Amino acid sequence: MRRQLGRSGLVLVLLAALPLLAACHTVQGAGQDITNTGQAIESGAQKATP
């Protein structure tokens, strides 16, 4: 059961990342998208920490 949830989670992450990766036409664009995503995650984590 746990393994099945892990695979489902991975599939969901890949599906969510697909539009971001499809929007990148260059390696530099991909790097910028990944940086922006990381900054958004970091910001959300800082807001959620008490």
PDBQT receptor file of N, H, CA, C and O in Angstrom, charges set to zero:
ATOM      1  N   MET A   1       0.825  -1.189   0.000  1.00  0.00    +0.000 N 
ATOM      2  CA  MET A   1       0.000   0.000   0.000  1.00  0.00    +0.000 C 
ATOM      3  C   MET A   1       0.870   1.255   0.000  1.00  0.00    +0.000 C 
ATOM      4  O   MET A   1       0.630   2.194  -0.759  1.00  0.00    +0.000 OA
ATOM      5  N   ARG A   2       1.871   1.254   0.854  1.00  0.00    +0.000 N 
ATOM      6  H   ARG A   2       2.067   0.491   1.470  1.00  0.00    +0.000 HD
ATOM      7  CA  ARG A   2       2.751   2.412   0.958  1.00  0.00    +0.000 C 
ATOM      8  C   ARG A   2       3.501   2.645  -0.349  1.00  0.00    +0.000 C 
ATOM      9  O   ARG A   2       3.671   3.782  -0.787  1.00  0.00    +0.000 OA
ATOM     10  N   ARG A   3       3.939   1.568  -0.954  1.00  0.00    +0.000 N 
ATOM     11  H   ARG A   3       3.800   0.644  -0.598  1.00  0.00    +0.000 HD
ATOM     12  CA  ARG A   3       4.674   1.668  -2.215  1.00  0.00    +0.000 C 
ATOM     13  C   ARG A   3       3.768   2.234  -3.318  1.00  0.00    +0.000 C 
ATOM     14  O   ARG A   3       4.214   3.007  -4.166  1.00  0.00    +0.000 OA
ATOM     15  N   GLN A   4       2.516   1.844  -3.290  1.00  0.00    +0.000 N 
ATOM     16  H   GLN A   4       2.153   1.217  -2.601  1.00  0.00    +0.000 HD
ATOM     17  CA  GLN A   4       1.556   2.312  -4.274  1.00  0.00    +0.000 C 
ATOM     18  C   GLN A   4       1.336   3.825  -4.123  1.00  0.00    +0.000 C 
ATOM     19  O   GLN A   4       1.245   4.536  -5.124  1.00  0.00    +0.000 OA
ATOM     20  N   LEU A   5       1.250   4.313  -2.902  1.00  0.00    +0.000 N 
ATOM     21  H   LEU A   5       1.323   3.736  -2.089  1.00  0.00    +0.000 HD
ATOM     22  CA  LEU A   5       1.087   5.744  -2.667  1.00  0.00    +0.000 C 
ATOM     23  C   LEU A   5       2.309   6.518  -3.134  1.00  0.00    +0.000 C 
ATOM     24  O   LEU A   5       2.181   7.624  -3.659  1.00  0.00    +0.000 OA
ATOM     25  N   GLY A   6       3.482   5.950  -2.948  1.00  0.00    +0.000 N 
ATOM     26  H   GLY A   6       3.586   5.052  -2.521  1.00  0.00    +0.000 HD
ATOM     27  CA  GLY A   6       4.707   6.599  -3.398  1.00  0.00    +0.000 C 
ATOM     28  C   GLY A   6       4.740   6.752  -4.910  1.00  0.00    +0.000 C 
ATOM     29  O   GLY A   6       5.135   7.796  -5.430  1.00  0.00    +0.000 OA
ATOM     30  N   ARG A   7       4.335   5.736  -5.589  1.00  0.00    +0.000 N 
ATOM     31  H   ARG A   7       4.014   4.888  -5.167  1.00  0.00    +0.000 HD
ATOM     32  CA  ARG A   7       4.302   5.796  -7.051  1.00  0.00    +0.000 C 
ATOM     33  C   ARG A   7       3.251   6.795  -7.524  1.00  0.00    +0.000 C 
ATOM     34  O   ARG A   7       3.485   7.549  -8.468  1.00  0.00    +0.000 OA
ATOM     35  N   SER A   8       2.103   6.797  -6.873  1.00  0.00    +0.000 N 
ATOM     36  H   SER A   8       1.913   6.184  -6.106  1.00  0.00    +0.000 HD
ATOM     37  CA  SER A   8       1.050   7.745  -7.238  1.00  0.00    +0.000 C 
ATOM     38  C   SER A   8       1.518   9.171  -7.014  1.00  0.00    +0.000 C 
ATOM     39  O   SER A   8       1.253  10.054  -7.830  1.00  0.00    +0.000 OA
ATOM     40  N   GLY A   9       2.209   9.392  -5.915  1.00  0.00    +0.000 N 
ATOM     41  H   GLY A   9       2.424   8.675  -5.253  1.00  0.00    +0.000 HD
ATOM     42  CA  GLY A   9       2.740  10.721  -5.623  1.00  0.00    +0.000 C 
ATOM     43  C   GLY A   9       3.752  11.153  -6.663  1.00  0.00    +0.000 C 
ATOM     44  O   GLY A   9       3.756  12.307  -7.091  1.00  0.00    +0.000 OA
ATOM     45  N   LEU A  10       4.602  10.242  -7.066  1.00  0.00    +0.000 N 
ATOM     46  H   LEU A  10       4.599   9.305  -6.718  1.00  0.00    +0.000 HD
ATOM     47  CA  LEU A  10       5.598  10.553  -8.092  1.00  0.00    +0.000 C 
ATOM     48  C   LEU A  10       4.925  10.911  -9.412  1.00  0.00    +0.000 C 
ATOM     49  O   LEU A  10       5.332  11.856 -10.089  1.00  0.00    +0.000 OA
ATOM     50  N   VAL A  11       3.906  10.160  -9.769  1.00  0.00    +0.000 N 
ATOM     51  H   VAL A  11       3.575   9.392  -9.219  1.00  0.00    +0.000 HD
ATOM     52  CA  VAL A  11       3.179  10.443 -11.008  1.00  0.00    +0.000 C 
ATOM     53  C   VAL A  11       2.530  11.824 -10.932  1.00  0.00    +0.000 C 
ATOM     54  O   VAL A  11       2.563  12.578 -11.904  1.00  0.00    +0.000 OA
ATOM     55  N   LEU A  12       1.946  12.156  -9.794  1.00  0.00    +0.000 N 
ATOM     56  H   LEU A  12       1.919  11.543  -9.004  1.00  0.00    +0.000 HD
ATOM     57  CA  LEU A  12       1.314  13.471  -9.635  1.00  0.00    +0.000 C 
ATOM     58  C   LEU A  12       2.333  14.600  -9.743  1.00  0.00    +0.000 C 
ATOM     59  O   LEU A  12       2.056  15.626 -10.365  1.00  0.00    +0.000 OA
ATOM     60  N   VAL A  13       3.496  14.423  -9.149  1.00  0.00    +0.000 N 
ATOM     61  H   VAL A  13       3.721  13.589  -8.644  1.00  0.00    +0.000 HD
ATOM     62  CA  VAL A  13       4.548  15.439  -9.229  1.00  0.00    +0.000 C 
ATOM     63  C   VAL A  13       5.013  15.613 -10.672  1.00  0.00    +0.000 C 
ATOM     64  O   VAL A  13       5.187  16.738 -11.139  1.00  0.00    +0.000 OA
ATOM     65  N   LEU A  14       5.208  14.522 -11.362  1.00  0.00    +0.000 N 
ATOM     66  H   LEU A  14       5.067  13.608 -10.982  1.00  0.00    +0.000 HD
ATOM     67  CA  LEU A  14       5.641  14.601 -12.765  1.00  0.00    +0.000 C 
ATOM     68  C   LEU A  14       4.584  15.265 -13.638  1.00  0.00    +0.000 C 
ATOM     69  O   LEU A  14       4.918  16.054 -14.522  1.00  0.00    +0.000 OA
ATOM     70  N   LEU A  15       3.316  14.954 -13.400  1.00  0.00    +0.000 N 
ATOM     71  H   LEU A  15       3.045  14.313 -12.683  1.00  0.00    +0.000 HD
ATOM     72  CA  LEU A  15       2.248  15.586 -14.170  1.00  0.00    +0.000 C 
ATOM     73  C   LEU A  15       2.153  17.078 -13.866  1.00  0.00    +0.000 C 
ATOM     74  O   LEU A  15       1.872  17.881 -14.756  1.00  0.00    +0.000 OA
ATOM     75  N   ALA A  16       2.385  17.446 -12.612  1.00  0.00    +0.000 N 
ATOM     76  H   ALA A  16       2.613  16.794 -11.889  1.00  0.00    +0.000 HD
ATOM     77  CA  ALA A  16       2.350  18.857 -12.245  1.00  0.00    +0.000 C 
ATOM     78  C   ALA A  16       3.528  19.612 -12.849  1.00  0.00    +0.000 C 
ATOM     79  O   ALA A  16       3.393  20.785 -13.198  1.00  0.00    +0.000 OA
ATOM     80  N   ALA A  17       4.672  18.965 -12.976  1.00  0.00    +0.000 N 
ATOM     81  H   ALA A  17       4.782  18.012 -12.693  1.00  0.00    +0.000 HD
ATOM     82  CA  ALA A  17       5.864  19.615 -13.516  1.00  0.00    +0.000 C 
ATOM     83  C   ALA A  17       5.856  19.684 -15.040  1.00  0.00    +0.000 C 
ATOM     84  O   ALA A  17       6.593  20.478 -15.625  1.00  0.00    +0.000 OA
ATOM     85  N   LEU A  18       5.048  18.878 -15.677  1.00  0.00    +0.000 N 
ATOM     86  H   LEU A  18       4.450  18.233 -15.201  1.00  0.00    +0.000 HD
ATOM     87  CA  LEU A  18       5.038  18.820 -17.138  1.00  0.00    +0.000 C 
ATOM     88  C   LEU A  18       4.783  20.176 -17.795  1.00  0.00    +0.000 C 
ATOM     89  O   LEU A  18       5.518  20.526 -18.718  1.00  0.00    +0.000 OA
ATOM     90  N   PRO A  19       3.786  20.959 -17.376  1.00  0.00    +0.000 N 
ATOM     91  CA  PRO A  19       3.581  22.259 -18.020  1.00  0.00    +0.000 C 
ATOM     92  C   PRO A  19       4.769  23.201 -17.838  1.00  0.00    +0.000 C 
ATOM     93  O   PRO A  19       5.100  23.971 -18.739  1.00  0.00    +0.000 OA
ATOM     94  N   LEU A  20       5.399  23.138 -16.685  1.00  0.00    +0.000 N 
ATOM     95  H   LEU A  20       5.131  22.512 -15.953  1.00  0.00    +0.000 HD
ATOM     96  CA  LEU A  20       6.567  23.990 -16.450  1.00  0.00    +0.000 C 
ATOM     97  C   LEU A  20       7.713  23.607 -17.378  1.00  0.00    +0.000 C 
ATOM     98  O   LEU A  20       8.381  24.473 -17.943  1.00  0.00    +0.000 OA
ATOM     99  N   LEU A  21       7.932  22.319 -17.529  1.00  0.00    +0.000 N 
ATOM    100  H   LEU A  21       7.390  21.615 -17.070  1.00  0.00    +0.000 HD
ATOM    101  CA  LEU A  21       9.019  21.863 -18.378  1.00  0.00    +0.000 C 
ATOM    102  C   LEU A  21       8.705  22.079 -19.856  1.00  0.00    +0.000 C 
ATOM    103  O   LEU A  21       9.605  22.348 -20.651  1.00  0.00    +0.000 OA
ATOM    104  N   ALA A  22       7.443  21.963 -20.220  1.00  0.00    +0.000 N 
ATOM    105  H   ALA A  22       6.711  21.745 -19.574  1.00  0.00    +0.000 HD
ATOM    106  CA  ALA A  22       7.058  22.165 -21.616  1.00  0.00    +0.000 C 
ATOM    107  C   ALA A  22       7.195  23.635 -22.012  1.00  0.00    +0.000 C 
ATOM    108  O   ALA A  22       7.398  23.943 -23.186  1.00  0.00    +0.000 OA
ATOM    109  N   ALA A  23       7.085  24.545 -21.039  1.00  0.00    +0.000 N 
ATOM    110  H   ALA A  23       6.921  24.295 -20.085  1.00  0.00    +0.000 HD
ATOM    111  CA  ALA A  23       7.179  25.971 -21.328  1.00  0.00    +0.000 C 
ATOM    112  C   ALA A  23       8.624  26.404 -21.562  1.00  0.00    +0.000 C 
ATOM    113  O   ALA A  23       8.860  27.488 -22.095  1.00  0.00    +0.000 OA
ATOM    114  N   CYS A  24       9.573  25.595 -21.182  1.00  0.00    +0.000 N 
ATOM    115  H   CYS A  24       9.382  24.714 -20.749  1.00  0.00    +0.000 HD
ATOM    116  CA  CYS A  24      10.986  25.945 -21.325  1.00  0.00    +0.000 C 
ATOM    117  C   CYS A  24      11.482  25.541 -22.708  1.00  0.00    +0.000 C 
ATOM    118  O   CYS A  24      11.326  24.394 -23.127  1.00  0.00    +0.000 OA
ATOM    119  N   HIS A  25      12.076  26.493 -23.403  1.00  0.00    +0.000 N 
ATOM    120  H   HIS A  25      12.203  27.425 -23.062  1.00  0.00    +0.000 HD
ATOM    121  CA  HIS A  25      12.603  26.186 -24.725  1.00  0.00    +0.000 C 
ATOM    122  C   HIS A  25      14.125  26.104 -24.713  1.00  0.00    +0.000 C 
ATOM    123  O   HIS A  25      14.740  25.679 -25.692  1.00  0.00    +0.000 OA
ATOM    124  N   THR A  26      14.725  26.512 -23.604  1.00  0.00    +0.000 N 
ATOM    125  H   THR A  26      14.226  26.857 -22.809  1.00  0.00    +0.000 HD
ATOM    126  CA  THR A  26      16.182  26.454 -23.507  1.00  0.00    +0.000 C 
ATOM    127  C   THR A  26      16.566  25.927 -22.131  1.00  0.00    +0.000 C 
ATOM    128  O   THR A  26      15.736  25.871 -21.223  1.00  0.00    +0.000 OA
ATOM    129  N   VAL A  27      17.805  25.550 -21.987  1.00  0.00    +0.000 N 
ATOM    130  H   VAL A  27      18.479  25.595 -22.724  1.00  0.00    +0.000 HD
ATOM    131  CA  VAL A  27      18.307  25.091 -20.694  1.00  0.00    +0.000 C 
ATOM    132  C   VAL A  27      18.272  26.237 -19.695  1.00  0.00    +0.000 C 
ATOM    133  O   VAL A  27      17.974  26.028 -18.519  1.00  0.00    +0.000 OA
ATOM    134  N   GLN A  28      18.575  27.444 -20.154  1.00  0.00    +0.000 N 
ATOM    135  H   GLN A  28      18.817  27.613 -21.109  1.00  0.00    +0.000 HD
ATOM    136  CA  GLN A  28      18.541  28.606 -19.267  1.00  0.00    +0.000 C 
ATOM    137  C   GLN A  28      17.115  28.832 -18.763  1.00  0.00    +0.000 C 
ATOM    138  O   GLN A  28      16.915  29.124 -17.584  1.00  0.00    +0.000 OA
ATOM    139  N   GLY A  29      16.143  28.701 -19.632  1.00  0.00    +0.000 N 
ATOM    140  H   GLY A  29      16.306  28.463 -20.589  1.00  0.00    +0.000 HD
ATOM    141  CA  GLY A  29      14.744  28.862 -19.231  1.00  0.00    +0.000 C 
ATOM    142  C   GLY A  29      14.334  27.810 -18.214  1.00  0.00    +0.000 C 
ATOM    143  O   GLY A  29      13.607  28.105 -17.266  1.00  0.00    +0.000 OA
ATOM    144  N   ALA A  30      14.800  26.590 -18.411  1.00  0.00    +0.000 N 
ATOM    145  H   ALA A  30      15.391  26.350 -19.181  1.00  0.00    +0.000 HD
ATOM    146  CA  ALA A  30      14.500  25.519 -17.455  1.00  0.00    +0.000 C 
ATOM    147  C   ALA A  30      15.109  25.833 -16.103  1.00  0.00    +0.000 C 
ATOM    148  O   ALA A  30      14.476  25.625 -15.068  1.00  0.00    +0.000 OA
ATOM    149  N   GLY A  31      16.335  26.333 -16.108  1.00  0.00    +0.000 N 
ATOM    150  H   GLY A  31      16.849  26.501 -16.949  1.00  0.00    +0.000 HD
ATOM    151  CA  GLY A  31      16.991  26.702 -14.848  1.00  0.00    +0.000 C 
ATOM    152  C   GLY A  31      16.239  27.800 -14.125  1.00  0.00    +0.000 C 
ATOM    153  O   GLY A  31      16.115  27.762 -12.901  1.00  0.00    +0.000 OA
ATOM    154  N   GLN A  32      15.737  28.775 -14.861  1.00  0.00    +0.000 N 
ATOM    155  H   GLN A  32      15.838  28.805 -15.856  1.00  0.00    +0.000 HD
ATOM    156  CA  GLN A  32      14.970  29.866 -14.244  1.00  0.00    +0.000 C 
ATOM    157  C   GLN A  32      13.665  29.332 -13.665  1.00  0.00    +0.000 C 
ATOM    158  O   GLN A  32      13.272  29.726 -12.567  1.00  0.00    +0.000 OA
ATOM    159  N   ASP A  33      12.996  28.447 -14.384  1.00  0.00    +0.000 N 
ATOM    160  H   ASP A  33      13.316  28.127 -15.276  1.00  0.00    +0.000 HD
ATOM    161  CA  ASP A  33      11.749  27.869 -13.880  1.00  0.00    +0.000 C 
ATOM    162  C   ASP A  33      11.990  27.073 -12.607  1.00  0.00    +0.000 C 
ATOM    163  O   ASP A  33      11.215  27.170 -11.656  1.00  0.00    +0.000 OA
ATOM    164  N   ILE A  34      13.054  26.294 -12.584  1.00  0.00    +0.000 N 
ATOM    165  H   ILE A  34      13.685  26.216 -13.356  1.00  0.00    +0.000 HD
ATOM    166  CA  ILE A  34      13.370  25.491 -11.403  1.00  0.00    +0.000 C 
ATOM    167  C   ILE A  34      13.720  26.400 -10.225  1.00  0.00    +0.000 C 
ATOM    168  O   ILE A  34      13.319  26.128  -9.093  1.00  0.00    +0.000 OA
ATOM    169  N   THR A  35      14.460  27.471 -10.483  1.00  0.00    +0.000 N 
ATOM    170  H   THR A  35      14.786  27.692 -11.402  1.00  0.00    +0.000 HD
ATOM    171  CA  THR A  35      14.809  28.420  -9.432  1.00  0.00    +0.000 C 
ATOM    172  C   THR A  35      13.562  29.083  -8.865  1.00  0.00    +0.000 C 
ATOM    173  O   THR A  35      13.414  29.196  -7.648  1.00  0.00    +0.000 OA
ATOM    174  N   ASN A  36      12.671  29.519  -9.737  1.00  0.00    +0.000 N 
ATOM    175  H   ASN A  36      12.791  29.427 -10.726  1.00  0.00    +0.000 HD
ATOM    176  CA  ASN A  36      11.436  30.157  -9.281  1.00  0.00    +0.000 C 
ATOM    177  C   ASN A  36      10.573  29.204  -8.466  1.00  0.00    +0.000 C 
ATOM    178  O   ASN A  36       9.987  29.595  -7.457  1.00  0.00    +0.000 OA
ATOM    179  N   THR A  37      10.497  27.958  -8.906  1.00  0.00    +0.000 N 
ATOM    180  H   THR A  37      10.973  27.640  -9.727  1.00  0.00    +0.000 HD
ATOM    181  CA  THR A  37       9.724  26.967  -8.168  1.00  0.00    +0.000 C 
ATOM    182  C   THR A  37      10.334  26.727  -6.793  1.00  0.00    +0.000 C 
ATOM    183  O   THR A  37       9.613  26.647  -5.799  1.00  0.00    +0.000 OA
ATOM    184  N   GLY A  38      11.653  26.610  -6.733  1.00  0.00    +0.000 N 
ATOM    185  H   GLY A  38      12.238  26.675  -7.541  1.00  0.00    +0.000 HD
ATOM    186  CA  GLY A  38      12.332  26.422  -5.446  1.00  0.00    +0.000 C 
ATOM    187  C   GLY A  38      12.122  27.591  -4.507  1.00  0.00    +0.000 C 
ATOM    188  O   GLY A  38      11.941  27.394  -3.306  1.00  0.00    +0.000 OA
ATOM    189  N   GLN A  39      12.143  28.803  -5.031  1.00  0.00    +0.000 N 
ATOM    190  H   GLN A  39      12.290  28.963  -6.007  1.00  0.00    +0.000 HD
ATOM    191  CA  GLN A  39      11.923  29.984  -4.200  1.00  0.00    +0.000 C 
ATOM    192  C   GLN A  39      10.489  30.014  -3.671  1.00  0.00    +0.000 C 
ATOM    193  O   GLN A  39      10.261  30.389  -2.521  1.00  0.00    +0.000 OA
ATOM    194  N   ALA A  40       9.533  29.624  -4.495  1.00  0.00    +0.000 N 
ATOM    195  H   ALA A  40       9.718  29.319  -5.429  1.00  0.00    +0.000 HD
ATOM    196  CA  ALA A  40       8.139  29.587  -4.051  1.00  0.00    +0.000 C 
ATOM    197  C   ALA A  40       7.947  28.550  -2.951  1.00  0.00    +0.000 C 
ATOM    198  O   ALA A  40       7.231  28.803  -1.982  1.00  0.00    +0.000 OA
ATOM    199  N   ILE A  41       8.574  27.394  -3.088  1.00  0.00    +0.000 N 
ATOM    200  H   ILE A  41       9.155  27.188  -3.875  1.00  0.00    +0.000 HD
ATOM    201  CA  ILE A  41       8.477  26.351  -2.066  1.00  0.00    +0.000 C 
ATOM    202  C   ILE A  41       9.130  26.826  -0.774  1.00  0.00    +0.000 C 
ATOM    203  O   ILE A  41       8.583  26.623   0.310  1.00  0.00    +0.000 OA
ATOM    204  N   GLU A  42      10.294  27.455  -0.884  1.00  0.00    +0.000 N 
ATOM    205  H   GLU A  42      10.739  27.620  -1.764  1.00  0.00    +0.000 HD
ATOM    206  CA  GLU A  42      10.993  27.946   0.301  1.00  0.00    +0.000 C 
ATOM    207  C   GLU A  42      10.169  29.016   1.012  1.00  0.00    +0.000 C 
ATOM    208  O   GLU A  42      10.087  29.025   2.241  1.00  0.00    +0.000 OA
ATOM    209  N   SER A  43       9.570  29.901   0.254  1.00  0.00    +0.000 N 
ATOM    210  H   SER A  43       9.637  29.894  -0.744  1.00  0.00    +0.000 HD
ATOM    211  CA  SER A  43       8.743  30.954   0.840  1.00  0.00    +0.000 C 
ATOM    212  C   SER A  43       7.543  30.357   1.575  1.00  0.00    +0.000 C 
ATOM    213  O   SER A  43       7.209  30.779   2.682  1.00  0.00    +0.000 OA
ATOM    214  N   GLY A  44       6.903  29.378   0.951  1.00  0.00    +0.000 N 
ATOM    215  H   GLY A  44       7.174  29.035   0.052  1.00  0.00    +0.000 HD
ATOM    216  CA  GLY A  44       5.770  28.728   1.596  1.00  0.00    +0.000 C 
ATOM    217  C   GLY A  44       6.177  28.003   2.865  1.00  0.00    +0.000 C 
ATOM    218  O   GLY A  44       5.438  28.010   3.850  1.00  0.00    +0.000 OA
ATOM    219  N   ALA A  45       7.335  27.384   2.849  1.00  0.00    +0.000 N 
ATOM    220  H   ALA A  45       7.934  27.378   2.049  1.00  0.00    +0.000 HD
ATOM    221  CA  ALA A  45       7.810  26.667   4.038  1.00  0.00    +0.000 C 
ATOM    222  C   ALA A  45       8.117  27.648   5.169  1.00  0.00    +0.000 C 
ATOM    223  O   ALA A  45       7.838  27.356   6.332  1.00  0.00    +0.000 OA
ATOM    224  N   GLN A  46       8.685  28.802   4.840  1.00  0.00    +0.000 N 
ATOM    225  H   GLN A  46       8.911  29.039   3.895  1.00  0.00    +0.000 HD
ATOM    226  CA  GLN A  46       8.984  29.796   5.868  1.00  0.00    +0.000 C 
ATOM    227  C   GLN A  46       7.702  30.361   6.479  1.00  0.00    +0.000 C 
ATOM    228  O   GLN A  46       7.647  30.619   7.681  1.00  0.00    +0.000 OA
ATOM    229  N   LYS A  47       6.686  30.549   5.665  1.00  0.00    +0.000 N 
ATOM    230  H   LYS A  47       6.730  30.340   4.688  1.00  0.00    +0.000 HD
ATOM    231  CA  LYS A  47       5.406  31.069   6.172  1.00  0.00    +0.000 C 
ATOM    232  C   LYS A  47       4.718  30.050   7.072  1.00  0.00    +0.000 C 
ATOM    233  O   LYS A  47       4.028  30.414   8.024  1.00  0.00    +0.000 OA
ATOM    234  N   ALA A  48       4.913  28.775   6.763  1.00  0.00    +0.000 N 
ATOM    235  H   ALA A  48       5.474  28.480   5.989  1.00  0.00    +0.000 HD
ATOM    236  CA  ALA A  48       4.238  27.706   7.516  1.00  0.00    +0.000 C 
ATOM    237  C   ALA A  48       4.953  27.373   8.819  1.00  0.00    +0.000 C 
ATOM    238  O   ALA A  48       4.374  26.709   9.679  1.00  0.00    +0.000 OA
ATOM    239  N   THR A  49       6.197  27.817   8.988  1.00  0.00    +0.000 N 
ATOM    240  H   THR A  49       6.668  28.356   8.289  1.00  0.00    +0.000 HD
ATOM    241  CA  THR A  49       6.937  27.503  10.212  1.00  0.00    +0.000 C 
ATOM    242  C   THR A  49       6.548  28.492  11.312  1.00  0.00    +0.000 C 
ATOM    243  O   THR A  49       6.527  29.703  11.093  1.00  0.00    +0.000 OA
ATOM    244  N   PRO A  50       6.251  27.975  12.461  1.00  0.00    +0.000 N 
ATOM    245  CA  PRO A  50       5.849  28.883  13.570  1.00  0.00    +0.000 C 
ATOM    246  C   PRO A  50       6.999  29.689  14.128  1.00  0.00    +0.000 C 
ATOM    247  O   PRO A  50       6.809  30.481  15.050  1.00  0.00    +0.000 OA
TER     248      PRO A  50
